[in-house]
Amino acid sequence: MVSGQQGWAGDSTPPHPAAPRPQKPSSLVRPYAVTGGRTAPRMKFAMEALVSSVTSEYQDISLLSPEYQAIIQLTRNVRSVAEISALLRQPLGVVRVLIADMASEGLIRVHQPALDAGKPDLNLLERVLSGLRRL
């Protein structure tokens, strides 16, 4: 202690504890809270499936959830499910559930890869690779 100052023992008033700092409301939402805890999509599709928005740029999407809005914005250009997951920084399982829900609501289209005797379309793989390189 600095000389001339009395400490707790010599004071008649206790020291004031540091006031608790107001906590900022967390803007982070747990990924699976967004899907209502669901981990399996309503429809099956591969992570390399391509997704495109069916909404126009001028359509009001402000009433949709922030996650839906982000996916619609991303899919104005055709993107793979894996690419959407990476760009949103969300787990692939969460993004699959959201995309399946959006597809069932008619907000987006999911373009499944055409498998030819168990081999994926080379053109599709090149587009996915190109998209991943842009990340």
Backbone hydrogen bonds, N-H to C=O, Kabsch-Sander energy under -0.5 kcal/mol:
donor,donor_aa,acceptor,acceptor_aa,energy
5,Q,2,V,-1.9
10,G,7,G,-0.5
11,D,7,G,-1.4
33,A,30,R,-1.6
34,V,30,R,-1.0
34,V,31,P,-0.8
35,T,31,P,-0.6
36,G,33,A,-1.0
37,G,32,Y,-3.1
38,R,35,T,-1.2
49,A,46,A,-1.7
50,L,111,H,-2.1
51,V,79,R,-3.4
52,S,109,R,-2.3
53,S,75,T,-2.5
54,V,107,L,-2.3
55,T,107,L,-0.6
59,Q,56,S,-1.3
61,I,59,Q,-0.6
64,L,61,I,-1.7
69,Q,65,S,-2.6
70,A,66,P,-2.3
71,I,67,E,-2.3
72,I,68,Y,-2.6
73,Q,69,Q,-2.5
74,L,70,A,-2.4
75,T,71,I,-2.2
76,R,73,Q,-1.1
77,N,74,L,-0.9
79,R,51,V,-2.0
81,V,49,A,-1.7
82,A,47,M,-2.3
84,I,80,S,-2.2
85,S,81,V,-2.3
86,A,82,A,-2.2
87,L,83,E,-2.7
88,L,84,I,-2.3
89,R,85,S,-0.9
90,Q,85,S,-1.9
95,V,91,P,-2.1
96,R,92,L,-2.6
97,V,93,G,-1.8
98,L,94,V,-2.4
99,I,95,V,-2.8
100,A,96,R,-2.5
101,D,97,V,-2.3
102,M,98,L,-2.6
103,A,99,I,-2.6
104,S,100,A,-2.1
105,E,101,D,-1.3
106,G,103,A,-1.1
107,L,102,M,-2.6
108,I,102,M,-0.7
109,R,52,S,-3.2
111,H,50,L,-3.9
111,H,109,R,-0.6
112,Q,110,V,-0.8
115,L,113,P,-0.7
116,D,114,A,-0.5
116,D,119,K,-2.5
117,A,115,L,-0.7
119,K,116,D,-1.4
125,L,121,D,-2.1
126,E,122,L,-2.2
127,R,123,N,-2.0
128,V,124,L,-2.6
129,L,125,L,-2.6
130,S,126,E,-2.3
131,G,127,R,-2.4
132,L,128,V,-2.5
133,R,129,L,-2.1
134,R,130,S,-1.4
135,L,131,G,-0.6
135,L,132,L,-0.7
